[in-house]
Amino acid sequence: IDQSFSVIDLENKHVLESISLTHLLRDIKIHAGVFFVITDLLILEYSTFERKVVGEINLPNTVEDVRFIGDVIEVTCFDSKTIRKNISGHSGH
């Protein structure tokens, strides 16, 4: 079971950061230079520019779908609740 997430600099063969996850890893999406590490009940926002976690989204139920609409992340959970968060403050550069 995947319960960790590592950011690796392949060019220099170096692990930049390794993050232990408290929930099962579901997916990783990239939007505007930010990795969105999607777990069952939490989404971590990892900035490639800042090389650190810059935010998180706690979910009320297991994630079903994640999509981006401009500068908004929209997360639908299995209980049909939808969470929307403006992510315009996170930039990859």
C-alpha angles and dihedrals in degrees: 000000000000109000101152138064124201130190109211129192098217093187093059095027092234133134106233096187139352119200125194111220123215092203136043114283110244106171146331121228128182122214126167094343094311125114112219106206103201120202130169095273106008139049118204119203111213117188114215089201097050093033093221143087106279100180148348138214118212112209126213092216141004114308117252104171139003125195139161125231106185107298094348127092112209118199123189118198128204091256087062093250113141123209120198124190130178108233099179091115092065114081132176091213 
